[in-house]
Amino acid sequence: MAFSPGVYKDDSPLDAEGFFIDSDKVRFVRGKAQTIGGWERASTSTITGLCRGLWTWGDAGRNPFAAFGTHLRLHAMDADGTVFDITPVVARGQLANPFSTVNGSGVVTVSHTAHGLITDQKVQFSGASVIGGLAVEGAFIVASVLDANSYTVIHATSATSTAGPGGGSAVDYAYSLAPGQVDGLGGLGFGTGAYGLGTYGSPAVGYTLYPRTWSMDNWGQNLIANPRGGGIYEWAPNTVDAELLTNGNFSTASGWSAGSGWSVAGGIATASVSSSVIQQLFTASRGAWHVLRFDVANLSAGIMAPFWGSTPIGDVITAPGTYKQVFFCGGGGTQLLKFVGSGFTGSIDNVSLKVLTTAHKIDGAPDAVTSMFVTSERIMVACGAPDASGNFDPLRVAWSDQENNQVWTPDPANLAGSWVLSQGTRIVRGLAGRGENLVFTDTAVYAMRYVPDPNVVYRFDLVGTGCGLMGPNAVTQVAGVFYWLTPTGEFYMYDGSAPRPLQSTVRRYVANNLAWVQQDKVFAFALAAWGEVWWLYPDQTDGNECSRYVSYNTLENSWAVGTFDRTAFIDAGVFQYPLALGADGRIWFHEKDATEDGAPRAWSLASAFFDIGDGDAHMNILGAYPDAEDLRGGYKVTVNTKHKNQSGEVQRSFGPFNVTQSTGKISIRAVGQHAQVRWSGFDAPSFFRMGAFRLDMKPNGRRR
């Protein structure tokens, strides 16, 4: 029997005759069904949180990196599979005696007035003295928020005594970006969902809370990452925070050059009404953020300011304290770190200068952004951004100066600018394309096209209405063509002419089972080597996370469906194989060999029902002649039959029959009006490409 490529879920099993009605981990290549590639672990490490943003790129040395944005953290992975936590630090400072402990418990209470933290937020401490037998050093997770001025963390060991409140001496702290929402929690009014489908019309209470998603791109060798609704962060691929200064504690004068009024004694640099400089050469990393830490004491007169070359670092110092200043070194290279006094009387100690190994918010970039991308003109674009007064506008598109992502204020001397779209209620996502960029609102699509006029820069052409974007990750590209899923559950494409719907044979099946309140979790990706577009989506029968997929073969115009525990996926690029993340935080290489990390993997395929003549004759199915190309492992064949009479429909199943490369004829001996064949496998390795499958069947003379 010959079957045409494609899965038909939206038609009856008889009406889809000649095609397939179900599949799992099967694709169609040159008109034939075959299993997809296998997968194996890309790293022995796992990431923290549910991944909803994934990007790969190479640094200046052509070393590959991947970034994973989750609802809790931002991670990076190198070519060796080593994973780094690069979650942005949003607050730094020093606390005086903040800890208290309870004997026999690992709970440590931290006192910090107006800390602003939430549960599961990452905090780091350094420089603490032992309290209650515990050294509260390193990274911790906020276990509970007691009130606005105190919270708890859990130490790996238990305290040997009750101590505090008040202990730990002078403690440096660093607070990471707060976690985002893990699930969509509905909306106002009638609810969230496609019109006439899913849960539309069901009541929902409360304000809309979207799951945290990320938009990512690269700026040269640097990663750019934006958590939805947050700032835009940049990370230079540096993973080691080695000290860049010689002798930061002034134990000797080595490494430092002191001007008049400065003296070094007892490990401290002291100035007496000095207006000169104490300085040291250091080598900065190109295009990277650096963090400078130093203590100022005994400040009785004047002011002092740190400089990187001729560029000031942070604010002018007017009071004693511990300071941590983050600054950007665009060109890198060997520079001078300077402490410049102006009638300054005071001392400096404990100077440290390191490259920042976490992402940092880009100076000058908008504070609240829905999504971002980088254009081919080397301009950074923020979709959904505050206006000049700081009021967030969900339809405003803003962009930076060319080659400078820290300049966003329009000026005749730069190309920064903005534009407010008119169609829709909010921008969902913007993406750079081939020759033009697309900006999707919830109802429309705009082409954002570069104009070589500094008074215009970009023009926005409305190219489609009624075809907005379902969620920020529900769009991808193959060979320069955009493919996406709309809020009504329609599949669309845009190739530069006009958006048009794809005639999907599984559209209603996907829409009726999609967990609509979780629609922002839908994740689209391309597998260009196969000409495929995939959408991972949360099925309401499975829970809240992405558990199933629908794929479209752009070369053969065929559809397939199946199950997959993946929340994010990206095609092969700087890595040899596509990368994907599971809900358990494991990182996978896909389309690699034919196993599930060395273990058996499952696949299946089911034909539509077929009949003899017009379906009014009964048939005897005597056997089957299986045929498969390059078979690895075995598989099973099951034949299902059914016939109808005055009492209803009677169904029977024959098999499953085991098939190997050496199997000849399968003896079946089934009878019915209609028949269906199911193929399935579970082996390691397991590969199947359908050949000329044949059935030995004949009418038996009975009629309905």
ZARODO-813413 format. One record per residue (C-alpha): x, y, z. Coordinates in steps of 0.02 Angstrom, whole numbers, plus 32768, in hexadecimal, padded with zeros to 4 digits. Layout:
<pts>
(pt (X,Y,Z))
...
</pts>
This chain:
<pts>
(pt (8000,8000,8000))
(pt (8039,80B1,7FDD))
(pt (801E,813B,805C))
(pt (8035,81F3,8037))
(pt (809C,825D,80AE))
(pt (8047,82BD,8139))
(pt (7FDD,82A5,81D4))
(pt (7F24,82D0,81C9))
(pt (7ED9,82EB,8276))
(pt (7E4C,8360,8246))
(pt (7DF0,82E4,81D5))
(pt (7D9B,8240,81FB))
(pt (7E0B,81A5,81F5))
(pt (7DB3,816E,8156))
(pt (7DB2,8217,8102))
(pt (7E70,821F,811A))
(pt (7E85,817E,80B8))
(pt (7F2E,8172,8065))
(pt (7F83,81DC,80EA))
(pt (7FAF,81C7,81A2))
(pt (7F46,81F8,8239))
(pt (7FC8,81F2,82C4))
(pt (8082,81F8,82DD))
(pt (8108,820E,8360))
(pt (81BD,823B,833A))
(pt (81A4,8218,8282))
(pt (81C4,828E,81F0))
(pt (81A5,8283,8135))
(pt (8238,8287,80BD))
(pt (8222,8279,8000))
(pt (8171,823B,801A))
(pt (819E,81B1,8095))
(pt (818D,81A7,8151))
(pt (822A,8193,81B8))
(pt (825B,81A9,826E))
(pt (82AC,824B,82A8))
(pt (835E,824D,82E8))
(pt (838B,821A,8398))
(pt (83C8,8284,8429))
(pt (844D,8280,84AF))
(pt (8483,82EA,8542))
(pt (84E6,8384,8511))
(pt (851F,83A1,85C4))
(pt (8524,8343,8667))
(pt (84E5,83E1,86BC))
(pt (8432,841C,86C6))
(pt (83EE,84CC,86C4))
(pt (8381,8518,874B))
(pt (82CE,8540,8719))
(pt (8263,8525,867F))
(pt (82BA,8560,85E0))
(pt (8257,85D9,8574))
(pt (82E5,862A,8514))
(pt (8375,85DA,84B5))
(pt (8400,8624,844B))
(pt (84A6,85E9,8401))
(pt (8536,8653,83C0))
(pt (85F3,8659,83B6))
(pt (866F,86CA,840E))
(pt (86FD,8729,83BA))
(pt (8767,868B,83C0))
(pt (86DE,8628,8366))
(pt (86B8,85C6,8403))
(pt (8601,8590,840B))
(pt (858F,85C2,849B))
(pt (84D9,85A4,84C4))
(pt (846A,860A,8537))
(pt (83D1,85CD,8594))
(pt (8353,8643,85E2))
(pt (82E1,85F4,8664))
(pt (825E,8639,86D9))
(pt (82E3,8636,8762))
(pt (838E,8652,8713))
(pt (83F6,867B,867B))
(pt (8478,85F7,864E))
(pt (8501,85E2,85CD))
(pt (8557,8544,858D))
(pt (85FC,8532,8532))
(pt (8632,84B1,84B1))
(pt (8668,8438,853B))
(pt (85BB,8436,8588))
(pt (85F0,849C,861F))
(pt (855D,8503,865E))
(pt (8571,85AE,86AF))
(pt (84F2,8613,8711))
(pt (84F7,86BF,86BF))
(pt (8458,8703,8710))
(pt (8468,87C1,871B))
(pt (8493,880C,87C4))
(pt (8419,889A,87E2))
(pt (8457,88D8,888C))
(pt (84FF,88DD,88E4))
(pt (8533,8923,898B))
(pt (856A,88FE,8A3C))
(pt (8507,88CF,8AD7))
(pt (853F,88E4,8B8B))
(pt (8522,8849,8BF8))
(pt (8489,880D,8B99))
(pt (8482,8755,8BCE))
(pt (8431,86F1,8C59))
(pt (842D,8634,8C72))
(pt (83CF,85B2,8CD8))
(pt (842A,8521,8D29))
(pt (8410,847E,8CC9))
(pt (83C3,84D4,8C32))
(pt (8407,8506,8B88))
(pt (8390,859A,8B7D))
(pt (83ED,8640,8B7B))
(pt (8389,86E0,8B90))
(pt (83CC,8776,8B30))
(pt (83A0,8827,8B65))
(pt (839E,88A6,8AD8))
(pt (832E,893D,8ADD))
(pt (82BE,8947,8A43))
(pt (8317,88B4,89F1))
(pt (8293,88A1,8968))
(pt (82B5,87E7,894F))
(pt (823C,8759,892A))
(pt (823F,869E,8947))
(pt (82B8,863B,88D7))
(pt (8322,86D4,88B2))
(pt (83DC,86B4,88B1))
(pt (844A,8713,892E))
(pt (8507,870C,8949))
(pt (856D,873B,89E2))
(pt (8627,8755,89FA))
(pt (8698,8794,8A83))
(pt (862A,8756,8B11))
(pt (8670,871F,8BB8))
(pt (8636,867A,8C03))
(pt (8592,8682,8C65))
(pt (8543,85F2,8CC3))
(pt (85CA,8582,8C7E))
(pt (859A,85AA,8BCB))
(pt (85FC,8603,8B44))
(pt (8571,8656,8AE0))
(pt (85D6,8666,8A40))
(pt (85AA,8648,898A))
(pt (8504,8637,8930))
(pt (845D,8617,8984))
(pt (83A6,8617,8953))
(pt (8324,867E,89B0))
(pt (82BD,85FB,8A0D))
(pt (823C,8672,8A56))
(pt (821A,872B,8A65))
(pt (81EF,8753,8B19))
(pt (81C8,880A,8AFC))
(pt (8207,88A1,8A9C))
(pt (82A6,88A4,8B05))
(pt (82D6,87ED,8B1B))
(pt (82DB,8749,8AC0))
(pt (8323,869A,8AD8))
(pt (839C,862A,8A7B))
(pt (83C7,8574,8A9D))
(pt (847B,8545,8AC4))
(pt (84BA,8498,8A92))
(pt (84E7,8472,8B48))
(pt (8493,8495,8BED))
(pt (84C9,851C,8C66))
(pt (8522,84E4,8D05))
(pt (84D9,8572,8D6C))
(pt (8453,85F6,8D6C))
(pt (84A2,869B,8D3D))
(pt (8462,8748,8D15))
(pt (8402,87A6,8CE6))
(pt (8498,8801,8CA2))
(pt (8532,87A2,8C69))
(pt (85A5,8784,8BD7))
(pt (8600,882B,8BE2))
(pt (8610,888C,8B3E))
(pt (85BE,881F,8AB8))
(pt (85C2,8843,89FD))
(pt (8522,8811,89A5))
(pt (84EE,87FC,88F0))
(pt (8437,87E0,88C3))
(pt (840B,878F,881D))
(pt (8378,87B3,87AB))
(pt (82D3,8784,87FC))
(pt (827C,86E6,87BC))
(pt (81EE,86F6,8740))
(pt (8145,86A4,8737))
(pt (814B,85EA,8710))
(pt (8099,85D7,86CC))
(pt (8019,863F,8672))
(pt (7F90,8668,86EE))
(pt (7F02,869F,867E))
(pt (7EBD,874C,8660))
(pt (7E2A,87BD,867B))
(pt (7D7C,87B0,8633))
(pt (7D4C,8712,85D6))
(pt (7DF7,86C2,85DB))
(pt (7E85,8699,8569))
(pt (7E76,8631,84CD))
(pt (7E4E,862D,8416))
(pt (7DA2,8662,83DF))
(pt (7D30,85CA,83D5))
(pt (7DBB,8556,840F))
(pt (7E12,851D,84AD))
(pt (7DD9,8576,854A))
(pt (7D96,8616,84FC))
(pt (7CFA,864C,855B))
(pt (7D33,85FF,85FF))
(pt (7D3F,867B,868F))
(pt (7DE8,86B0,86D1))
(pt (7E0C,8717,876A))
(pt (7E9C,878D,878F))
(pt (7F1D,87E7,8729))
(pt (7F7B,8793,869D))
(pt (8020,8748,86D4))
(pt (8089,8707,8645))
(pt (810D,8681,8659))
(pt (81BC,86CA,864A))
(pt (81FE,86BD,8599))
(pt (82A1,8700,8554))
(pt (82D3,8751,84B0))
(pt (838B,873F,8483))
(pt (8407,8775,83FE))
(pt (84C0,8798,83F4))
(pt (851C,883D,83E6))
(pt (85BF,8808,8398))
(pt (8604,8785,840E))
(pt (8593,87BC,849D))
(pt (84ED,876F,84CD))
(pt (8458,87E5,84DA))
(pt (83C8,87A4,8545))
(pt (8322,87F0,8577))
(pt (82A8,87A1,85F2))
(pt (81FA,87D5,85BB))
(pt (81CA,8875,8614))
(pt (827B,8891,8655))
(pt (8319,88EA,861E))
(pt (8394,88BB,8595))
(pt (842F,8862,85D6))
(pt (84D8,8841,8585))
(pt (8557,87B8,85AA))
(pt (8606,87AD,8562))
(pt (863A,86F5,855D))
(pt (86AE,86FD,85F3))
(pt (869F,8671,8672))
(pt (8733,8690,86E6))
(pt (8739,8729,8758))
(pt (87F5,872F,8773))
(pt (883B,87C8,87CB))
(pt (887B,8848,874D))
(pt (88DD,88B5,87C5))
(pt (8984,889E,8818))
(pt (8981,88B2,88D3))
(pt (88D3,88F8,88F0))
(pt (88ED,8902,89AC))
(pt (8987,8974,89A0))
(pt (89F2,88FE,8A07))
(pt (8A83,894A,89A9))
(pt (8A89,89D4,8929))
(pt (8AA1,8953,889F))
(pt (8A32,8971,8809))
(pt (89FA,8A1E,883D))
(pt (8A38,8AC8,880A))
(pt (8A0C,8B4F,8888))
(pt (8A05,8C09,8868))
(pt (8A27,8C94,88E3))
(pt (89C3,8C8D,8983))
(pt (89B1,8BCF,897D))
(pt (8A11,8B56,89EB))
(pt (8A0D,8A9B,8A05))
(pt (8A28,8A4E,8AB0))
(pt (89E4,89B8,8B0D))
(pt (8987,8979,8A74))
(pt (8922,8A1A,8A61))
(pt (892E,8AA8,89E4))
(pt (8914,8B4E,8A3D))
(pt (88FB,8BFA,89F3))
(pt (8916,8C9F,8A4B))
(pt (88B7,8D2B,89F5))
(pt (88EC,8CDD,8952))
(pt (88B2,8D12,88A5))
(pt (8921,8C96,884B))
(pt (8913,8BE0,8816))
(pt (8941,8B35,8854))
(pt (8939,8ABA,87C4))
(pt (8963,8A0F,877F))
(pt (8962,89C0,86D2))
(pt (88ED,892F,86B2))
(pt (88B5,88CC,861A))
(pt (87FB,88D9,85F8))
(pt (8795,8859,8597))
(pt (8750,889E,84F5))
(pt (8697,88C3,84F1))
(pt (8681,8885,85A4))
(pt (863A,88C8,8645))
(pt (86B0,88D5,86D9))
(pt (8690,88EB,8792))
(pt (86FE,895B,87FF))
(pt (86F7,8947,88BC))
(pt (874E,89B5,893B))
(pt (873F,89F6,89ED))
(pt (8748,8AAE,8A1B))
(pt (876B,8AE0,8ACF))
(pt (8797,8B7B,8B35))
(pt (8750,8BF0,8AB1))
(pt (875A,8C9A,8B04))
(pt (876D,8D10,8A71))
(pt (8757,8D1E,89B5))
(pt (871A,8C9B,893B))
(pt (8762,8C0D,88D6))
(pt (872F,8BB5,8835))
(pt (8769,8B14,87E2))
(pt (8790,8B14,8726))
(pt (87B1,8A95,869F))
(pt (882A,8AF7,8634))
(pt (87D0,8B9C,861C))
(pt (8722,8B51,8638))
(pt (86D5,8B65,86E5))
(pt (869B,8AC9,8740))
(pt (85FB,8AE2,87A1))
(pt (85D6,8B79,880C))
(pt (864C,8BEF,8864))
(pt (867A,8BB0,8912))
(pt (8646,8C29,899C))
(pt (8634,8BB7,8A33))
(pt (868E,8B21,8A7F))
(pt (864E,8A73,8A58))
(pt (8663,89D8,89ED))
(pt (8645,89F8,8934))
(pt (8622,8983,88A4))
(pt (861D,89D3,87F9))
(pt (85F7,8979,8756))
(pt (8639,89C6,86B5))
(pt (8649,8997,85FE))
(pt (86EE,8987,85A1))
(pt (86C2,8991,84E9))
(pt (876E,898A,849A))
(pt (87C5,8926,8523))
(pt (8882,8922,8525))
(pt (88FC,8969,85A4))
(pt (88B7,8A00,8600))
(pt (88D4,8A62,869F))
(pt (8867,8A50,8739))
(pt (886E,8AF8,878F))
(pt (8833,8B3D,8835))
(pt (882F,8BF8,881C))
(pt (8823,8C6A,88B3))
(pt (87E2,8D1A,88BD))
(pt (881E,8D60,8961))
(pt (8805,8CAF,899F))
(pt (8835,8C7C,8A50))
(pt (8811,8BC6,8A74))
(pt (884C,8B16,8A51))
(pt (882B,8A8A,89D3))
(pt (8840,89D1,89F2))
(pt (880C,8925,89B3))
(pt (8808,8955,88FC))
(pt (87CE,88CA,8888))
(pt (87AC,88CF,87CE))
(pt (8763,8838,8774))
(pt (870A,8815,86D2))
(pt (8651,87F8,86F0))
(pt (861D,8744,86D2))
(pt (8563,8768,86DD))
(pt (84F5,87CB,8666))
(pt (84DD,8883,8689))
(pt (8455,88FE,865C))
(pt (8485,896A,85C8))
(pt (8499,8A1F,85FC))
(pt (841E,8A90,85A4))
(pt (83B0,8A02,8565))
(pt (82F7,8A01,8593))
(pt (82CF,89B9,863F))
(pt (8231,895B,860B))
(pt (822E,8901,8564))
(pt (81B9,887D,851D))
(pt (823B,8835,84A5))
(pt (82D7,886A,8448))
(pt (8340,883E,83B0))
(pt (83D7,887E,8350))
(pt (83C8,88B4,829A))
(pt (8444,8896,820E))
(pt (8470,894F,821A))
(pt (84B5,892F,82CA))
(pt (8427,898B,831E))
(pt (83D1,8945,83B8))
(pt (8313,8948,83B9))
(pt (82A0,8945,8450))
(pt (81EC,8912,842D))
(pt (8172,8951,84B1))
(pt (81D4,89D8,850D))
(pt (81BE,8A75,8578))
(pt (81A6,8B1E,8528))
(pt (8210,8BB7,854A))
(pt (81B1,8BD4,85EE))
(pt (81D1,8B24,862A))
(pt (811F,8AE7,860D))
(pt (811B,8A38,85C4))
(pt (80C8,8A2D,851A))
(pt (80A6,897A,84E1))
(pt (809F,89B1,842A))
(pt (813D,8A1C,8429))
(pt (81D7,89E3,83C8))
(pt (827A,8A36,83FD))
(pt (8327,8A1E,83B6))
(pt (83D9,8A4B,83E4))
(pt (845F,8AA8,8386))
(pt (84BD,8A46,8303))
(pt (8550,89E4,834C))
(pt (8529,8A28,83FB))
(pt (84A9,89CC,8464))
(pt (84BD,8A47,84F5))
(pt (8477,8ADE,8496))
(pt (83B8,8ADF,8487))
(pt (838D,8B97,8492))
(pt (836D,8BDE,83E3))
(pt (83E3,8C68,83AE))
(pt (841A,8CAF,8306))
(pt (84C4,8C62,8328))
(pt (8481,8BAF,8335))
(pt (8403,8B37,82E7))
(pt (83A0,8B0E,8385))
(pt (82E5,8B20,8375))
(pt (8238,8AD8,8395))
(pt (818F,8AB9,8345))
(pt (80E4,8A8C,838B))
(pt (807F,8A08,832E))
(pt (7FC3,8A1C,8318))
(pt (7F7F,896C,8303))
(pt (7F64,88FC,839A))
(pt (7F6F,8915,8455))
(pt (8024,88DD,8471))
(pt (80BF,88A6,8416))
(pt (80DE,87ED,8430))
(pt (8188,87D9,83DA))
(pt (81FF,8825,835D))
(pt (827B,87C2,82F3))
(pt (8304,87EE,8279))
(pt (82E9,87A6,81CD))
(pt (833D,879C,8125))
(pt (8333,884B,80DB))
(pt (82AC,8881,8154))
(pt (8276,886A,8208))
(pt (81CA,8835,8244))
(pt (8170,887A,82DC))
(pt (80DA,8815,8316))
(pt (804E,885D,8380))
(pt (7FC0,87F4,83C4))
(pt (7F58,881C,8328))
(pt (7FCC,8856,829D))
(pt (8076,8848,8249))
(pt (80E8,88D9,821A))
(pt (8180,88D8,81A9))
(pt (8208,8945,81F5))
(pt (8276,897D,8165))
(pt (8318,89DE,816D))
(pt (831A,8A88,8118))
(pt (83C7,8AD7,80FC))
(pt (8388,8B7F,8139))
(pt (83BE,8BB7,81E9))
(pt (8317,8C10,81FD))
(pt (82B7,8B6E,81E0))
(pt (832A,8AD6,81FC))
(pt (8299,8A5A,81FC))
(pt (81EE,8A5C,81AE))
(pt (8161,89EB,81E6))
(pt (80EE,89A0,8163))
(pt (8052,8943,8198))
(pt (8059,88A0,8136))
(pt (7FCE,883E,8188))
(pt (7F3D,884A,8203))
(pt (7EDE,87C1,825C))
(pt (7F7C,875A,825F))
(pt (7FD8,878E,82FD))
(pt (804A,8721,8365))
(pt (800E,86A9,83EC))
(pt (80A6,86B4,845D))
(pt (8154,86FF,8458))
(pt (81A8,865B,8427))
(pt (8122,861C,83B0))
(pt (817E,865A,8314))
(pt (8219,861F,82B6))
(pt (826B,8627,820A))
(pt (82A0,85AA,8186))
(pt (8302,85E7,80EF))
(pt (82CF,869A,8112))
(pt (8215,8672,811E))
(pt (81B9,8694,81C1))
(pt (8141,8613,8209))
(pt (80D4,8631,82A1))
(pt (8039,8603,8304))
(pt (7FB2,8686,831B))
(pt (7F45,86A6,83B6))
(pt (7EB6,864C,835C))
(pt (7F1D,85AE,8342))
(pt (7F3F,85CA,8289))
(pt (7FE9,85A4,823C))
(pt (802D,8631,81D0))
(pt (80C2,8656,8161))
(pt (8111,86F3,8117))
(pt (8191,86F0,808A))
(pt (819B,87AA,8066))
(pt (80F8,87BA,8006))
(pt (8067,87AE,8080))
(pt (803D,8740,8116))
(pt (7FD5,86AA,80E5))
(pt (7F8D,8617,8146))
(pt (7FD0,8569,8133))
(pt (7F50,84E4,810A))
(pt (7F70,8475,819F))
(pt (7F29,83C6,81B0))
(pt (7F45,83CA,826D))
(pt (7F11,847D,8299))
(pt (7E6F,8451,82F3))
(pt (7EC2,83C1,834F))
(pt (7F4A,8433,8394))
(pt (7ED4,84C4,83BC))
(pt (7E57,8458,8418))
(pt (7EDC,840A,8486))
(pt (7F4D,84A0,84A4))
(pt (7F4F,84DD,8559))
(pt (7F1D,858D,8527))
(pt (7F48,85E4,85CA))
(pt (7FFA,85A4,85AD))
(pt (8002,85DE,84F8))
(pt (809A,864D,851A))
(pt (80FE,85AC,8532))
(pt (80E8,8577,847C))
(pt (8197,856A,8433))
(pt (81B9,8568,8378))
(pt (825D,8533,8329))
(pt (82A2,84FF,8281))
(pt (8301,8465,8249))
(pt (8346,84AF,81A8))
(pt (839E,840F,8171))
(pt (82F2,83BF,8161))
(pt (8293,845A,8129))
(pt (8227,844A,81C5))
(pt (81D1,84BF,823E))
(pt (819F,847D,82E9))
(pt (8132,84C2,8373))
(pt (8140,847E,8423))
(pt (80A0,849B,8484))
(pt (8050,8473,852C))
(pt (7FC2,83F7,8519))
(pt (7F38,840C,859A))
(pt (7F2B,8350,85B1))
(pt (7FE1,8348,85E9))
(pt (7FF1,83DF,865C))
(pt (8039,848E,864E))
(pt (80DF,846E,85F6))
(pt (8109,844D,8540))
(pt (80ED,8394,8525))
(pt (80BE,8385,846D))
(pt (80F1,83C7,83C5))
(pt (80AD,83EA,8319))
(pt (8125,83F1,8285))
(pt (8113,8432,81D4))
(pt (8182,83FB,8144))
(pt (8193,8494,80D7))
(pt (81DC,842E,8048))
(pt (8152,83AD,803E))
(pt (80C1,840E,8089))
(pt (80A0,8385,8108))
(pt (8077,8387,81C1))
(pt (80A4,8315,8252))
(pt (807F,8311,830D))
(pt (80C8,82BD,83A5))
(pt (8100,82C8,8458))
(pt (819D,8318,849D))
(pt (81D4,8355,8549))
(pt (822E,83F0,8508))
(pt (820F,84A4,853A))
(pt (828D,84F9,84C4))
(pt (82E8,84C5,8426))
(pt (8362,8514,83AA))
(pt (83A6,84D6,8304))
(pt (845B,84A6,82E7))
(pt (84CD,853A,82CF))
(pt (8571,8554,8329))
(pt (854F,84AC,837A))
(pt (854D,8417,8304))
(pt (84A3,83DC,833E))
(pt (8401,8431,8372))
(pt (83F2,8456,842C))
(pt (8358,843F,8498))
(pt (8326,844C,854E))
(pt (82B2,83DB,85B0))
(pt (8241,840E,863F))
(pt (82BB,83B5,86B3))
(pt (8347,842D,8683))
(pt (83AB,83B0,861F))
(pt (8401,83ED,8580))
(pt (83F6,8382,84E3))
(pt (8448,8373,8439))
(pt (83C4,833D,83BB))
(pt (83C6,82EA,8310))
(pt (845B,8285,834B))
(pt (8464,81CA,832A))
(pt (83C7,8163,834F))
(pt (83B5,814B,840B))
(pt (8378,81A9,84A2))
(pt (8422,81CB,84F0))
(pt (8451,8116,84D1))
(pt (83AB,80D1,850E))
(pt (8318,8093,84A4))
(pt (82A8,8116,845B))
(pt (81F2,8108,842A))
(pt (81A0,8139,8386))
(pt (80FB,8111,8333))
(pt (8096,812E,8296))
(pt (7FE2,8104,826A))
(pt (7F90,8102,81C1))
(pt (7EDF,813B,81A0))
(pt (7E5E,80B2,8189))
(pt (7E4F,806F,80D9))
(pt (7DCE,7FFF,8087))
(pt (7DA9,7F93,7FEF))
(pt (7D40,7FE1,7F67))
(pt (7CC9,805F,7FB4))
(pt (7CD8,8014,805F))
(pt (7C40,7FA4,804B))
(pt (7CA2,7F02,8038))
(pt (7CF7,7E9E,80C1))
(pt (7DAB,7E6A,80A9))
(pt (7E1D,7DE3,80E8))
(pt (7ECB,7E20,8114))
(pt (7F38,7D86,8108))
(pt (7FE0,7DD4,8129))
(pt (8058,7E64,8112))
(pt (8100,7E79,80BD))
(pt (8162,7EFC,8120))
(pt (81E7,7F64,80CB))
(pt (825C,7FE3,8119))
(pt (82FC,8038,80E1))
(pt (8398,803B,8150))
(pt (8338,7FED,81E0))
(pt (838F,7FF6,8289))
(pt (8340,7F94,8313))
(pt (8296,7F45,82FB))
(pt (81E5,7F84,82FA))
(pt (8134,7F46,8310))
(pt (80A1,7F43,8298))
(pt (7FEE,7F42,82D5))
(pt (7F56,7F32,8263))
(pt (7EAF,7F74,829F))
(pt (7E0D,7F4B,8248))
(pt (7D5A,7F82,825C))
(pt (7CB2,7F5E,820F))
(pt (7C08,7FA9,8227))
(pt (7B60,7F55,8238))
(pt (7AB5,7F7C,8281))
(pt (7AFC,7F6A,8330))
(pt (7B85,7FEA,8314))
(pt (7C3F,7FE1,82F3))
(pt (7CAB,7F4D,831E))
(pt (7D68,7F65,832C))
(pt (7DEF,7EE1,833B))
(pt (7EAB,7EEB,834B))
(pt (7F2A,7E6E,8307))
(pt (7FDB,7E71,8347))
(pt (804F,7EC0,836D))
(pt (80C1,7E5B,82FE))
(pt (817D,7E6A,8315))
(pt (81E0,7E9B,827B))
(pt (829B,7E94,825D))
(pt (8305,7EAD,81C2))
(pt (82F4,7DF4,819A))
(pt (8238,7DE8,81B1))
(pt (81DB,7DA8,8118))
(pt (811F,7D9A,8115))
(pt (80BA,7DBC,81B2))
(pt (8024,7D48,81C3))
(pt (7F90,7DAE,8201))
(pt (7EE7,7D5F,81D0))
(pt (7E77,7DF5,81F7))
(pt (7DCC,7E21,81B2))
(pt (7D6B,7EC4,81A7))
(pt (7D24,7F4D,813A))
(pt (7DAD,7FC9,8163))
(pt (7E5E,7FB2,819D))
(pt (7EEB,8019,81E7))
(pt (7FA4,7FF6,81FF))
(pt (800C,8034,8292))
(pt (80C9,8030,8297))
(pt (812A,804A,8339))
(pt (81D9,8032,837C))
(pt (8239,8033,841F))
(pt (82EE,8004,8406))
(pt (839F,8048,8418))
(pt (83CF,8074,8394))
(pt (8329,8089,833B))
(pt (8316,80C8,8289))
(pt (8289,80A6,820F))
(pt (8267,80E6,8160))
(pt (81CC,80A0,8111))
(pt (81E0,8041,806E))
(pt (815D,7FEE,8001))
(pt (80ED,7FA6,8088))
(pt (8074,7F25,8040))
(pt (7FDB,7ECA,8081))
(pt (7F9B,7E24,8041))
(pt (7EDD,7E3D,8044))
(pt (7E45,7E09,7FE1))
(pt (7D88,7E1F,7FE9))
(pt (7D31,7D93,8046))
(pt (7C88,7DA5,7FF0))
(pt (7C2D,7DF1,8083))
(pt (7BDF,7E9B,8071))
(pt (7B9D,7F13,80F1))
</pts>
